[in-house]
Amino acid sequence: MGMIAGVVLTLALFGFIFWPERNPFVQADKTRADYLRERKDVIYENLRDLNFEYLAGKYPEQDYADQRAGLEDEAARVIAEMELLEARGEFGRRSRV
């Protein structure tokens, strides 16, 4: 009985995972807020990587400072736009990027 349940569960799992969508060319709509969240995450990840590589000795002091300043400026712009959208009440509203 347990083996039959396992086989049925496995088949249902494979069916759920690999069942084709009706239209494979349809993409989920992304809001401006979604884009900004993703961009902020990427910038923070780049800052972490930059810091790690600097500590590993791969960057001279000046290059590190220039790149860090650029990434911090970009992060500040993204966060400012996120706060502006929040203040307007548009943060999370469905609209195309």
C-alpha positions in Angstrom: 0.0 0.0 0.0 2.8 2.4 0.9 4.6 1.6 -2.4 1.5 2.4 -4.4 1.1 5.7 -2.6 4.8 6.5 -3.2 4.5 5.8 -7.0 1.3 7.9 -7.2 3.0 10.7 -5.3 6.0 10.5 -7.6 3.9 10.6 -10.7 1.9 13.5 -9.5 5.1 15.4 -8.6 6.6 14.8 -12.0 3.3 15.9 -13.7 3.2 19.1 -11.6 6.8 20.0 -12.3 7.0 19.2 -16.0 3.5 19.9 -17.2 3.8 22.5 -20.0 2.0 25.8 -19.7 -0.6 26.7 -22.2 1.4 29.6 -23.6 5.2 29.3 -22.9 5.9 32.8 -24.2 3.9 34.6 -21.5 6.0 36.3 -18.9 4.8 37.6 -15.6 4.3 41.3 -15.5 7.0 43.0 -13.4 6.3 46.2 -11.6 8.7 49.0 -11.2 8.9 48.1 -7.5 9.9 44.5 -8.4 12.6 45.8 -10.7 14.0 48.1 -8.0 14.0 45.4 -5.4 16.0 43.1 -7.7 18.4 45.9 -8.7 19.0 46.8 -5.0 19.8 43.1 -4.2 22.2 43.0 -7.1 24.0 46.2 -6.0 24.3 44.9 -2.4 25.7 41.6 -3.8 28.2 43.5 -5.9 29.3 45.5 -2.9 29.9 42.3 -0.9 31.9 40.8 -3.7 33.9 44.0 -4.2 34.7 44.1 -0.5 35.8 40.5 -0.5 38.0 40.9 -3.5 39.6 44.0 -2.0 40.3 42.2 1.2 41.8 39.4 -0.8 44.2 41.9 -2.4 42.8 41.9 -5.9 42.1 45.7 -6.1 44.3 48.7 -5.3 43.0 51.2 -2.8 42.0 53.8 -5.4 40.1 51.4 -7.7 38.3 50.0 -4.7 37.3 53.4 -3.4 36.1 54.5 -6.9 34.0 51.4 -7.5 32.6 51.4 -4.0 31.5 55.0 -4.3 29.8 54.3 -7.7 27.9 51.3 -6.3 26.9 53.3 -3.2 25.6 56.1 -5.4 23.6 53.8 -7.5 22.2 52.1 -4.4 21.2 55.5 -3.0 19.4 56.3 -6.2 17.5 53.0 -6.2 16.5 53.4 -2.6 15.4 57.0 -3.1 13.2 55.9 -6.0 11.7 53.1 -3.9 10.9 55.6 -1.1 9.3 57.9 -3.7 7.1 55.1 -5.0 6.2 54.2 -1.4 5.3 57.8 -0.6 3.1 58.0 -3.7 1.4 54.7 -2.8 2.6 53.1 -6.0 4.9 50.6 -4.4 3.6 47.2 -5.5 1.0 48.5 -8.0 0.9 46.5 -11.2 2.4 48.5 -14.1 4.9 47.7 -16.8 8.6 48.6 -16.4 
